[in-house]
Amino acid sequence: MSPDYDIDHLRPLLSASLDGVILTDIQGSIIEFNPAAELMFGRQRSAVLGRPVGSVVVPPHLRPFHERAMTRRLSNPADTKNRQRFETEGMRADGSVFPVELTVTEIVLPDGNRVMVAYLRDITARQQLRLSEERYRLAVRGANDGIFEWDVEHGTAFYSERLEEIVGRKAKDLETIDSWHANVHADDLPALKEETRKLLRGEIDRIVMEYRIRRADGVERWVQVTAATERDAQNRVLRVGGSIGDITERKTADAEIQRQREALYQSEKLSALGSLLAGVAHELNNPLSIVVGQAQMLKESAADTPFAERASKIEVAAVRCARIARTFLGMARQRKPARRPVQLERIVEDVLGLLEYNLRSAGIDIERHFDDHLPAINVDPDQINQVLSNLIVNAQQALAAQPAPRRIRIELAVADGQWLQARICDNGPGIPANLRRRVFEPFFTTKQTGHGPGSGTGIGLAVSHGIATAHGGTLEAEDAAGGGACFVLRLPLGTASTQPTASSVPGKTPALTPGHTALVVDDEDGVADLLAEILSNSGFAVTIAEDGQNALNRLRSENFSVILTDLRMPGLDGPSLFARLRDERPALAERIVFVTGDMLSPDVADFLRDSGQPCLEKPFAPQDVLRAVTTAMAAD
């Protein structure tokens, strides 16, 4: 039988304990089982007294360890200081296992008996909390966003490691809201402060916003913050917590998408504007042909009279209008680059003619410094026109806020024996040295909004730089002498020789022997009458046909020395008339001179190249007409 133990005086203390207490003899038999233990293990004291403790509260998988521990205890003398506290598992009456914190000690009773005392505490809630905390820490550590919490009541803060990585600062440097605000971009700080004020006052439930911060290494990053508050019963803020994510890459991607969308919009707008300009310029060429031709004939017929001077002024103005219309067509037509020998100074003058009104109304003086006898170069004139237009317009915009005098200086010269160099310099504010290379990056601009619609897109210089490079040249930015900016365009010299178009060759009207016949085919009465008058004055018998079908009917039964036909006409147009004649009367097809107001159109250029026939470009002068007619008749 188990000995009697003098523990009656302990029972009141054991009953008052909140922890489970089990007393066993040195062999492990239960001699006391307090109320807390009964509740914890679901067993009655009376049912477990005298039973081995291992079979009552120790799960089966832990009993071997328990038995070895009891064996060691029996072999050792009593040691009342030997206490052990550890976490293990207990077993309830229904066989369920739960975590317990166990402290075991040995005591010697007054009667000399050795007793083992086990203090047990159910730590299920603690382990769940610990597991929750471990999961939270793992989630925080693995999260892409940083986590923060401000304890408003105690003035402390918690920041996750990821948040420290994002902001590039340690938590100790961000303990107050002011220290956090010190790293926020100045432009974004007022909005953040206002949102924070609303959150703390309870005007909003949460903050979700994006702003920029500056890391300790000086790098600027975009972040998105989400924050909410915890409040007490009096609605006072206890804590502010939330997350912060680095969204720099997303913002960069969004900005790139926006830039591409803007570029597409600009491209579509320019395409639509180009079509409009092309249509307007083409339509202008018909009346301009009449004005130029009539002015020149008036000048010749009124020689040595006051009317000659008036006619000359009309001619100069009309030629300028024609040059502007031709420039519009060159800018508007979307076609493959076509290089040919050109004089760069001629392109400069075309651009200045187009921009003359804007430059004059802006109070800008143009200074020209062109070397004599500049060589021709092989370039695409429309693309180089675009480059020079961009550079001069940029200079004009740079001078917008500049006090008078405002100047743009254009220099053309041969450089280093291998380049034809154009320098476009202004006396404006200039370009900072650290930005000179970046001004050629797509979409980068130093312009501020306020230069007017369409300014500051950051496309013009990038396109211009690409055109210069494609031509084997360079485009660079540098300081202008005396202040301002200077763009230097260098294009390679070649063995180009100029081949002026008929409408640009000066000289007197060629003499033709009388007795020739001509058929003029044009649906524009004024142009047809002008051509007929020019040819009649040179001894031609002229017949006018108002369209291609009428002309074809005549040509089936009549012969003409030369045929002048407009390319674009309703019904049977110039190319169709040419094709029909080549099949029916090939000899007459070789006497055709085509007339057009848009030689830059890709389909027109292809047709003229394939046909091999001379072309008269509107607006034209009388000598241009007779020169083209002479060429066609000579080929017969």
C-alpha positions in Angstrom: 0.0 0.0 0.0 1.1 3.5 -0.6 2.2 5.3 2.5 0.1 8.1 4.0 1.2 11.5 3.1 0.8 14.5 5.4 -0.6 16.9 2.8 -3.9 17.9 4.3 -2.4 21.3 5.2 -1.6 21.8 1.4 -5.1 21.2 0.1 -6.4 24.8 0.7 -3.5 26.2 -1.3 -3.9 23.7 -4.1 -7.6 24.4 -4.4 -6.9 28.1 -4.7 -4.3 27.7 -7.5 -5.3 28.7 -11.0 -2.7 26.3 -12.4 -3.2 22.6 -12.4 -1.3 20.9 -9.7 -0.6 17.2 -9.5 1.3 15.6 -6.7 2.7 12.1 -7.1 4.9 9.9 -5.0 8.4 9.1 -6.0 7.1 6.1 -8.1 4.7 8.4 -10.0 1.4 7.5 -8.5 -1.1 10.4 -8.1 -1.6 11.5 -4.5 -3.3 14.8 -5.1 -5.2 16.3 -8.1 -6.4 19.9 -7.6 -9.6 21.5 -9.0 -7.7 23.3 -11.8 -6.2 20.0 -12.9 -9.7 18.4 -12.9 -10.9 21.2 -15.2 -7.8 21.1 -17.4 -7.8 17.3 -17.9 -11.5 16.6 -17.6 -11.0 14.0 -14.9 -12.3 13.8 -11.3 -9.8 13.7 -8.4 -11.4 10.7 -7.0 -11.0 8.7 -10.2 -7.3 9.4 -10.6 -5.9 9.1 -7.1 -3.4 6.2 -6.8 -3.1 5.8 -10.6 0.2 6.3 -12.4 0.3 9.9 -13.6 1.7 8.8 -17.0 -1.4 6.8 -17.8 -3.7 9.7 -16.7 -2.3 12.9 -18.2 0.7 11.9 -20.5 -0.1 11.2 -24.2 1.0 7.8 -25.3 3.7 9.0 -27.6 5.4 10.8 -24.7 5.1 8.1 -22.1 8.5 6.5 -22.8 10.2 9.8 -22.1 8.1 10.1 -18.9 9.1 6.7 -17.7 12.8 7.3 -18.3 12.5 10.6 -16.3 10.8 8.8 -13.4 13.5 6.2 -13.4 16.2 8.8 -13.2 14.3 10.5 -10.4 14.2 7.3 -8.3 17.9 6.8 -8.7 18.8 10.3 -7.4 18.5 11.6 -3.9 16.0 14.3 -3.1 17.0 17.7 -4.5 14.4 20.3 -3.6 16.2 22.9 -5.8 16.0 20.8 -8.9 13.2 22.5 -10.8 12.4 22.1 -14.5 10.0 24.3 -16.6 9.3 23.3 -20.2 6.6 23.0 -22.7 5.1 19.7 -23.5 1.7 18.1 -24.2 -1.0 16.8 -21.9 -3.9 14.4 -22.6 -7.5 15.0 -21.6 -10.0 12.3 -20.6 -11.4 12.2 -24.1 -7.9 11.5 -25.5 -7.4 14.9 -27.0 -3.9 16.4 -26.7 -3.1 20.0 -25.9 0.0 22.1 -25.1 1.0 22.7 -21.5 3.7 24.5 -19.7 5.1 22.1 -17.1 7.2 22.8 -14.0 8.3 19.8 -12.0 9.9 20.0 -8.6 10.6 17.6 -5.7 9.7 18.3 -2.1 10.2 16.4 1.1 7.3 16.4 3.4 7.6 16.8 7.2 7.0 13.1 7.6 10.1 12.5 5.4 8.4 11.3 2.3 9.6 12.5 -1.1 6.8 14.0 -3.3 6.9 15.2 -6.9 4.9 18.3 -7.6 3.9 19.2 -11.2 2.5 22.6 -12.0 0.7 22.6 -15.3 -0.7 25.5 -17.4 -2.8 25.2 -20.5 -0.9 27.2 -23.1 -3.2 26.6 -26.1 -4.0 30.3 -26.4 -0.3 31.2 -26.0 0.7 28.8 -28.7 -2.0 30.1 -31.0 -0.9 33.6 -30.4 2.7 32.6 -31.0 1.8 30.8 -34.2 -0.2 33.8 -35.3 2.8 36.1 -34.5 5.1 33.8 -36.4 2.8 33.8 -39.4 2.5 37.5 -39.2 6.3 37.9 -39.0 6.7 35.6 -41.9 4.0 37.4 -43.9 5.6 40.8 -43.1 9.1 39.5 -44.0 7.9 38.0 -47.2 5.6 40.8 -48.2 6.5 43.1 -51.0 5.0 46.0 -49.1 6.4 47.5 -45.9 4.3 47.4 -42.7 4.2 50.2 -40.1 2.4 51.1 -36.9 2.5 54.3 -34.9 1.4 54.1 -31.3 0.0 57.5 -30.9 -0.7 57.1 -27.1 2.9 56.1 -26.2 4.7 57.8 -29.1 6.4 54.7 -30.4 6.6 53.2 -33.9 7.1 49.9 -35.6 8.5 49.5 -39.1 9.0 46.2 -40.9 12.4 45.4 -42.5 10.8 45.6 -45.9 9.6 49.2 -45.2 13.2 50.1 -44.1 14.4 48.8 -47.5 11.8 50.8 -49.4 12.5 54.1 -47.7 16.3 53.4 -47.3 16.2 54.4 -43.6 16.3 52.6 -40.3 13.2 52.6 -38.0 15.0 54.6 -35.3 15.2 57.5 -37.8 11.4 57.4 -38.4 10.0 57.3 -34.9 7.8 60.4 -35.3 5.4 61.6 -38.0 7.6 64.7 -38.5 10.7 62.6 -39.2 8.6 60.7 -41.8 7.4 63.9 -43.4 10.9 65.1 -43.7 11.5 62.5 -46.4 8.4 63.3 -48.5 8.7 65.3 -51.7 7.9 68.9 -51.1 5.3 69.0 -53.8 3.5 66.0 -52.3 3.8 66.8 -48.6 0.8 69.2 -48.3 -1.6 66.7 -49.6 -0.2 64.0 -47.3 -0.5 66.2 -44.3 -4.1 67.1 -45.2 -5.0 63.5 -45.6 -3.3 62.6 -42.3 -5.2 65.5 -40.5 -8.5 64.2 -41.8 -7.6 60.6 -40.7 -6.7 61.6 -37.2 -9.8 63.8 -36.8 -12.0 61.0 -38.0 -13.2 62.8 -41.2 -12.1 59.8 -43.3 -11.7 56.1 -42.4 -8.5 55.5 -44.2 -5.8 56.9 -46.4 -4.9 55.6 -49.8 -2.6 57.8 -51.8 0.6 57.9 -53.8 3.5 60.3 -53.3 7.2 60.6 -53.7 9.9 60.1 -51.1 13.6 60.7 -51.1 15.8 57.9 -49.7 18.9 58.4 -47.6 21.0 57.8 -50.7 19.2 60.6 -52.5 17.2 58.3 -54.9 13.6 59.4 -55.4 11.0 56.7 -55.3 7.2 56.6 -55.7 5.3 54.8 -52.9 1.6 54.0 -52.3 0.4 54.2 -48.7 -2.7 52.7 -47.1 -3.4 53.6 -43.5 -6.2 53.3 -41.0 -6.7 54.0 -37.2 -7.6 52.1 -34.1 -9.7 54.2 -31.6 -10.9 53.7 -28.1 -14.4 54.1 -26.7 -14.0 57.9 -26.7 -13.0 57.8 -30.4 -9.5 58.8 -29.5 -6.8 57.5 -31.9 -4.7 54.8 -30.2 -2.7 53.6 -33.2 -2.2 54.3 -36.9 -1.2 51.3 -39.0 -0.9 50.4 -42.7 1.4 49.4 -45.5 3.7 51.2 -47.9 4.6 49.7 -51.3 7.2 50.8 -53.8 5.3 51.6 -57.0 8.2 53.4 -58.9 8.3 50.8 -61.7 4.5 51.0 -62.1 4.6 54.8 -62.2 7.4 54.6 -64.7 5.5 52.2 -66.9 2.3 54.3 -66.6 4.3 57.4 -67.6 5.7 55.5 -70.6 2.3 54.4 -71.6 1.0 58.0 -71.3 4.0 59.2 -73.3 3.3 56.7 -76.0 -0.4 57.6 -76.0 0.5 61.2 -76.3 3.0 60.4 -79.1 0.2 58.5 -80.9 -2.2 61.4 -80.4 0.4 63.8 -81.7 1.1 61.6 -84.6 -2.6 61.3 -85.5 -3.0 65.0 -85.0 -0.1 65.7 -87.3 -1.3 63.2 -89.8 -4.8 64.9 -89.9 -3.1 68.3 -90.0 -0.9 67.1 -92.8 -3.8 66.0 -94.9 -5.5 69.3 -94.4 -2.3 71.2 -95.3 -1.8 69.1 -98.3 -5.3 69.7 -99.5 -5.1 73.5 -98.9 -1.7 73.8 -100.5 -2.8 71.8 -103.5 -5.8 73.9 -104.0 -3.8 77.1 -103.6 -1.5 76.1 -106.4 -4.1 76.5 -109.1 -4.9 80.2 -108.4 -1.3 80.9 -107.6 -0.3 79.6 -111.0 -2.7 82.1 -112.5 -1.3 85.0 -110.4 2.3 84.1 -111.0 1.9 83.6 -114.7 -0.3 86.6 -115.3 2.0 88.8 -113.3 5.0 87.7 -115.3 3.3 88.3 -118.6 2.0 91.6 -117.4 5.6 92.6 -116.4 6.9 91.6 -119.8 4.1 93.4 -121.8 4.3 96.5 -119.6 8.1 96.9 -119.7 9.4 100.4 -119.0 6.0 101.5 -117.5 4.9 101.9 -113.9 2.8 98.8 -114.3 5.9 96.7 -114.7 7.0 97.5 -111.2 3.5 96.7 -109.8 3.5 93.4 -111.7 6.9 92.6 -110.3 5.6 93.1 -106.7 2.6 90.9 -107.4 5.0 88.2 -108.8 7.3 88.4 -105.7 4.3 88.0 -103.3 2.8 85.2 -105.3 6.1 83.3 -105.6 6.5 83.6 -101.8 3.0 82.2 -101.4 3.9 79.4 -103.8 7.0 78.6 -101.8 5.0 78.4 -98.6 2.5 76.1 -100.2 5.2 73.9 -101.5 6.8 73.8 -98.0 3.4 72.8 -96.5 3.2 70.0 -99.0 6.7 68.8 -98.2 5.9 68.7 -94.5 2.5 67.1 -94.9 3.4 64.3 -97.3 4.3 61.0 -95.6 6.7 59.3 -98.0 9.9 57.5 -98.0 13.0 59.7 -97.7 14.2 60.7 -101.2 17.6 62.3 -101.3 18.6 64.6 -104.2 21.1 67.5 -104.7 19.9 70.6 -103.0 21.2 74.0 -101.8 20.9 74.2 -98.1 20.5 78.0 -98.2 17.4 77.5 -100.3 15.8 75.2 -97.7 16.6 77.8 -95.0 14.9 80.5 -97.0 11.9 78.3 -97.5 11.6 77.7 -93.7 12.1 81.4 -92.9 9.4 82.2 -95.5 7.0 79.9 -93.8 7.8 81.2 -90.3 8.2 84.8 -91.2 5.0 86.1 -89.7 5.4 84.4 -86.4 9.0 85.5 -86.1 8.2 89.1 -87.0 5.2 89.3 -84.7 7.3 87.9 -81.8 9.8 90.8 -82.4 12.6 88.4 -83.4 15.3 89.6 -85.8 16.9 87.1 -88.2 20.6 87.4 -88.9 21.8 85.5 -91.9 25.5 84.7 -92.4 25.9 82.4 -95.4 29.3 81.7 -97.0 29.5 82.4 -100.7 29.4 79.5 -103.2 28.2 76.9 -100.8 28.2 73.4 -102.4 25.0 71.4 -103.0 24.5 68.3 -100.8 22.5 65.1 -101.3 19.7 65.1 -98.7 16.0 64.7 -98.4 14.9 68.3 -98.6 11.6 67.7 -96.8 13.4 66.0 -93.8 16.0 68.7 -93.6 13.3 71.3 -93.9 11.7 69.6 -90.8 14.9 69.7 -88.9 15.5 73.4 -89.6 11.9 74.2 -88.8 12.1 72.5 -85.4 15.4 74.3 -84.5 14.1 77.7 -85.5 10.7 77.2 -83.8 12.6 76.0 -80.6 14.7 79.2 -80.7 11.6 81.3 -81.1 9.9 79.7 -78.1 13.1 80.1 -76.1 13.0 83.8 -76.7 9.3 84.2 -75.7 10.1 85.5 -72.3 13.3 87.2 -73.3 13.5 91.0 -73.2 14.3 92.8 -76.5 16.4 92.6 -78.5 15.6 89.1 -79.5 17.8 87.5 -82.2 18.2 84.3 -84.1 21.4 84.0 -86.0 21.7 81.4 -88.8 25.1 80.6 -90.2 25.9 78.3 -93.1 29.5 77.4 -93.9 31.8 74.5 -94.9 33.5 73.0 -91.8 36.6 70.9 -91.8 36.4 70.3 -95.5 33.8 67.5 -95.0 30.7 69.1 -93.6 28.2 71.6 -94.6 27.4 73.2 -91.2 24.3 75.1 -90.2 24.4 76.9 -86.8 21.1 78.2 -85.4 21.8 80.4 -82.3 19.6 82.5 -80.2 20.2 85.0 -77.4 17.8 83.4 -75.0 18.3 81.8 -71.6 20.4 78.9 -73.0 20.4 75.2 -72.0 22.0 74.0 -68.7 25.2 72.0 -69.4 23.8 68.9 -67.6 20.8 68.9 -69.9 22.4 69.4 -73.3 22.7 65.7 -74.0 19.3 64.9 -72.7 17.4 67.4 -75.0 17.7 64.8 -77.8 16.0 62.1 -75.8 12.5 61.3 -76.9 9.8 63.1 -74.8 12.4 65.0 -72.8 11.7 68.7 -72.8 12.9 71.8 -70.9 9.8 73.8 -72.0 7.2 74.8 -69.5 3.5 74.8 -70.2 2.6 78.3 -71.4 4.4 78.4 -74.8 1.0 77.6 -76.4 -0.7 74.5 -77.6 1.6 71.8 -78.9 4.8 73.0 -77.3 6.9 71.0 -75.0 6.1 67.5 -76.4 9.8 66.5 -76.4 9.5 64.9 -79.9 11.0 67.5 -82.2 14.6 67.4 -81.2 14.6 63.6 -81.0 13.2 63.3 -84.5 15.7 66.0 -85.8 18.6 64.2 -84.2 17.5 60.9 -85.9 17.2 62.6 -89.3 20.7 64.1 -89.0 22.1 60.7 -88.0 20.3 59.0 -90.8 22.0 61.4 -93.2 25.4 60.6 -91.8 25.5 63.9 -90.0 25.3 65.2 -86.5 23.1 67.5 -84.4 24.6 69.0 -81.2 23.7 71.7 -78.7 26.2 74.1 -77.3 26.4 77.6 -75.7 26.0 80.5 -78.0 28.6 83.3 -77.9 27.4 86.0 -75.6 24.7 83.7 -74.1 21.8 81.7 -75.4 21.6 78.3 -77.1 23.1 77.2 -80.3 22.3 74.0 -82.3 24.8 72.8 -84.8 23.7 70.7 -87.7 26.4 69.1 -89.8 25.7 67.3 -93.0 28.3 65.4 -95.1 29.5 67.0 -98.3 29.3 64.9 -101.5 29.7 65.1 -105.2 26.2 66.5 -105.6 25.4 68.8 -108.5 22.2 70.8 -108.6 19.5 70.0 -111.1 17.0 72.8 -110.7 13.4 72.2 -111.5 11.9 74.0 -114.4 10.0 76.4 -112.2 13.2 77.5 -110.5 15.4 78.2 -113.6 15.8 81.8 -114.2 16.1 83.3 -117.7 14.1 84.6 -120.6 11.3 82.8 -122.3 12.7 80.3 -124.9 12.0 81.3 -128.5 9.8 78.9 -130.5 9.1 78.9 -134.2 5.4 79.5 -135.0 3.1 77.0 -136.6 2.8 74.5 -133.8 -0.4 73.2 -132.2 -1.1 72.4 -128.6 -3.9 70.7 -126.7 -4.4 72.0 -123.1 -6.4 69.6 -120.8 -7.4 71.1 -117.5 -10.7 71.3 -115.5 -9.6 74.6 -113.9 -10.6 77.3 -116.4 -8.2 79.9 -115.1 -5.2 77.6 -115.4 -6.2 76.3 -118.9 -6.6 79.9 -120.1 -3.2 80.9 -118.7 -1.5 78.0 -120.5 -3.3 78.8 -123.7 -2.3 82.4 -123.5 1.4 81.6 -122.8 1.5 79.2 -125.8 -0.5 81.5 -128.1 2.0 84.3 -127.4 4.7 82.0 -128.7 2.9 81.1 -131.9 0.9 78.0 -131.0 -2.5 77.3 -132.1 -4.1 76.2 -128.9 -7.2 74.0 -128.3 -8.6 73.6 -124.7 -10.3 70.4 -123.5 -12.0 70.6 -120.1 -11.4 67.0 -119.1 -9.6 63.8 -120.1 -12.5 62.2 -122.0 -13.0 65.3 -124.2 -9.3 65.4 -124.9 -9.2 61.7 -125.8 -12.1 62.2 -128.3 -10.2 64.9 -130.1 -6.9 63.0 -130.1 -8.5 60.1 -131.9 -8.9 62.2 -135.0 -6.5 65.2 -134.5 -2.7 65.6 -134.3 -1.0 68.1 -131.9 2.6 69.1 -131.5 2.3 68.9 -127.8 -0.3 68.0 -125.1 -0.4 69.7 -121.7 -2.6 67.8 -119.2 -3.4 68.2 -115.5 -2.7 65.0 -113.5 -5.8 65.2 -111.3 -9.2 65.7 -113.0 -12.6 64.2 -112.5 -13.5 61.3 -114.8 -10.5 60.4 -117.0 -7.5 61.9 -115.3 -4.0 62.5 -116.7 -2.5 59.1 -116.0 -5.5 57.4 -117.5 -5.4 59.6 -120.6 -1.7 58.8 -120.9 -2.4 55.0 -120.7 -5.1 55.2 -123.3 -2.9 57.2 -125.7 0.0 54.8 -125.2 -2.2 52.0 -126.4 -4.0 53.8 -129.2 -1.6 56.5 -130.4 1.8 55.9 -128.8 3.5 58.8 -130.8 1.1 61.3 -129.2 1.8 59.8 -125.7 5.4 60.8 -126.1 4.4 64.5 -126.6 2.6 64.9 -123.2 3.6 67.4 -120.6 2.0 66.7 -117.2 0.9 69.6 -115.0 0.5 69.1 -111.2 0.4 71.1 -108.0 1.7 68.2 -105.9 4.8 66.5 -107.1 5.6 65.4 -103.5 2.7 62.9 -103.4 4.1 59.4 -103.5 1.8 58.1 -106.2 2.5 61.2 -108.4 6.2 60.8 -108.0 6.1 57.1 -108.9 3.9 57.7 -111.9 6.1 60.5 -113.3 9.2 58.4 -112.8 7.6 55.5 -114.7 6.2 57.6 -117.5 9.4 59.4 -118.3 7.5 62.5 -119.4 8.3 66.1 -118.4 6.3 67.6 -115.7 5.3 71.2 -115.1 4.9 72.1 -111.4 2.4 74.6 -110.3 2.7 77.5 -109.9 4.8 78.1 -113.0 6.2 80.9 -115.0 5.9 81.4 -118.8 9.5 80.3 -119.4 8.8 77.1 -117.4 5.9 76.2 -119.7 7.9 76.8 -122.9 10.9 75.0 -121.6 8.8 71.9 -120.7 7.0 72.1 -124.1 10.4 72.3 -125.9 11.6 69.2 -124.0 8.5 67.2 -124.9 8.6 68.2 -128.6 12.4 67.5 -128.8 11.8 63.9 -127.6 9.4 63.2 -130.5 
